[in-house]
Every structure is written in structure tokens, then in C-alpha cells.
Amino acid sequence: MDLDSWLVQRGWEGVNTTPVLLSAKLWLVSGSLVGPDDEREWGAWQVLEDPWSSSLAIYDSDEELSYPPRLRAVGPSEGSWTDMWDFPPELLRLLDSRKQGEPDSDEGPVSSVMLEWWRFDPETAELSESPVTIPGWIIDVEGAPTQILHGRNGRRYEYE
């Protein structure tokens, strides 16, 4: 996200900003997907837990900074982390997959292929976590509470 453009859009060109890194977690999740006929397929995913936006997303390594700056890391408010060990529904939705099934064996000129759900089986799961950071800024607007500007989604969050 382009900080200067963001500030100009709000008429805040002269606002005091301080770059920071926002604490997040990268989860390595591995386990099996179960197909419609109880077929199993092993998989591994990297999931970014962003406690600032209360979201989980499949991690995209293209967003990784090759040389991250050494800045102060800021943690989220108390109770913002997801209990990943309980496999929240949002995590299971990320890991579930739709795959092409076998084509219908009609002998006619048209055959169809249905998409089938492959569901993640939490019983087979292995989890590990590591800390990561997301770029952000502390925004000080005169007469307003101090806020954090999230570098990925452009939203503002309260900063205590």
C-alpha cells in the first residue's frame, strides 16, 4: 500500500506517521483431505493469521519482503489471536478444496465432470507456528486517538 497516496486521499498530508511492524503468525498446517469416496490426499498449507484484521488467509510468498526493515514490532490487543488448535471454521474453509471428479461415463456425445468437495480432516493435522510481521504505520492525527494503519488492507485500528 502506498502511504503517501493514502494520506493525500484523506487530506492528511502533514500528519505524523511512524513506520512499525505489526505482529502476526505464519502457521504451517499439514494433514489429509478426504474425498467423496473416502479417498485421502496429503497436503500442506501456509496460513497467515492476522490478529489485527481478525482474519486467516493462505500465505502468498510474493508479498514477503526480501530485506525487511528493522523496526519496532507492535502487538495486537489482548485476546486478538485465534485458537488455531481448535480448528476454527474459517481455517477449515481455507483448507477444504474442490476438485474435478471423474467424468460421467455416458456413451453419448456429451460427458460432464462434477466438482467434488475434498474436506480437511483435523484428526490428521499437524500444526506449527512462527512469528511474522506486516508493515504498518502509527498515525497521529491532532485531536484524534492514535491509530495503526495496516499495510496490507489499508484499514485503521485503535492503538493503545
C-alpha positions in Angstrom: 0.0 0.0 0.0 1.2 3.5 -0.8 1.2 5.6 2.4 1.5 9.0 0.6 -1.5 8.3 -1.6 -3.5 7.1 1.3 -2.7 10.3 3.3 -3.5 12.5 0.3 -6.9 10.9 -0.2 -7.8 11.8 3.3 -6.3 15.3 3.3 -3.8 14.3 5.9 -0.5 15.1 4.1 1.0 16.7 7.2 0.1 14.0 9.7 2.8 12.5 11.8 3.4 8.8 10.8 5.8 6.3 12.3 6.6 3.0 10.4 6.2 -0.1 12.5 5.8 -3.9 12.1 2.5 -5.5 13.1 2.8 -8.9 14.8 1.2 -11.8 13.1 1.7 -15.6 12.8 2.5 -17.9 10.0 1.1 -21.4 10.5 2.3 -24.5 8.7 -0.7 -26.8 8.6 -0.4 -30.3 7.2 -2.9 -33.1 7.0 -5.1 -35.0 4.7 -8.0 -34.0 2.5 -10.8 -36.6 2.4 -12.6 -37.1 -0.9 -16.2 -38.1 -1.6 -15.3 -41.9 -1.7 -13.2 -41.6 1.4 -10.1 -41.2 -0.8 -7.3 -39.4 1.0 -4.7 -36.9 -0.2 -1.9 -35.4 2.0 -1.4 -31.7 1.7 0.5 -28.8 3.4 -0.5 -25.1 3.6 0.9 -21.9 4.9 -1.7 -19.8 6.6 -1.2 -16.2 7.7 -3.0 -15.3 10.9 -3.6 -11.6 11.0 -4.9 -10.7 14.5 -5.3 -7.0 13.5 -8.0 -7.8 10.9 -9.1 -11.0 12.7 -8.5 -12.9 9.5 -6.8 -16.1 8.2 -5.5 -16.3 4.6 -3.4 -18.7 2.6 0.0 -17.1 2.7 1.4 -15.7 -0.6 5.2 -15.7 -0.5 5.1 -13.0 -3.2 4.2 -10.5 -0.5 7.3 -11.3 1.5 9.9 -8.6 1.8 13.4 -9.8 0.9 15.1 -7.4 3.3 12.5 -6.4 6.0 13.4 -3.2 7.8 14.4 -3.3 11.5 11.5 -1.5 13.1 9.6 -1.7 16.3 7.1 -4.6 16.4 3.6 -3.8 17.7 1.4 -6.5 19.1 -2.4 -6.6 18.8 -4.8 -6.0 21.7 -5.3 -8.8 24.2 -7.4 -11.7 23.0 -6.9 -11.0 19.3 -5.3 -14.3 18.4 -7.3 -17.2 17.0 -7.2 -20.5 18.8 -5.9 -22.4 15.8 -5.6 -25.7 17.8 -9.5 -25.8 17.9 -9.6 -25.6 14.1 -11.9 -22.6 13.7 -14.4 -22.9 10.8 -12.6 -20.1 8.9 -9.4 -22.3 8.9 -11.3 -25.4 7.7 -12.9 -23.4 4.9 -9.5 -22.3 3.7 -8.1 -25.8 3.7 -11.1 -27.5 2.0 -10.8 -27.9 -1.7 -13.0 -28.5 -4.7 -11.5 -30.9 -7.3 -12.7 -32.3 -10.6 -14.3 -35.7 -10.2 -14.2 -38.5 -12.8 -16.2 -37.8 -15.9 -19.6 -39.5 -16.3 -19.3 -42.5 -18.5 -22.2 -41.7 -20.7 -21.7 -43.1 -24.2 -23.4 -40.0 -25.7 -21.6 -37.1 -27.3 -21.6 -35.0 -24.1 -19.9 -36.0 -20.9 -19.8 -33.9 -17.7 -17.3 -33.6 -14.9 -18.6 -32.6 -11.5 -16.6 -30.6 -8.9 -16.3 -32.6 -5.7 -15.6 -31.3 -2.2 -12.4 -32.6 -0.5 -12.6 -31.8 3.2 -9.7 -31.2 5.5 -9.5 -33.9 8.3 -8.5 -32.2 11.5 -7.7 -35.6 13.1 -4.7 -35.9 10.8 -3.5 -32.3 11.3 -0.1 -31.2 12.3 0.4 -27.5 13.2 3.5 -25.4 13.8 3.7 -21.6 14.0 6.3 -18.9 13.6 6.1 -15.2 14.1 5.9 -12.9 11.1 5.2 -9.2 10.8 3.1 -7.0 8.5 4.2 -3.4 7.6 2.2 -0.7 9.2 2.3 2.9 10.5 1.3 4.6 13.7 -0.9 7.6 12.7 -1.1 10.6 14.9 -3.9 13.0 13.9 -4.2 16.0 16.1 -7.3 15.8 18.3 -7.9 12.1 17.5 -6.8 8.9 19.2 -3.6 7.3 17.9 -4.3 4.6 15.3 -2.4 1.9 13.5 -2.6 1.9 9.7 -2.4 -1.7 8.4 0.0 -2.0 5.4 -1.9 -4.9 3.7 -5.5 -3.9 3.9 -5.4 -0.1 4.4 -7.7 -0.2 7.4 -7.1 1.7 10.7 -7.1 0.1 14.1 -7.1 1.5 17.6 -3.7 1.7 19.2 -3.3 1.9 22.9 
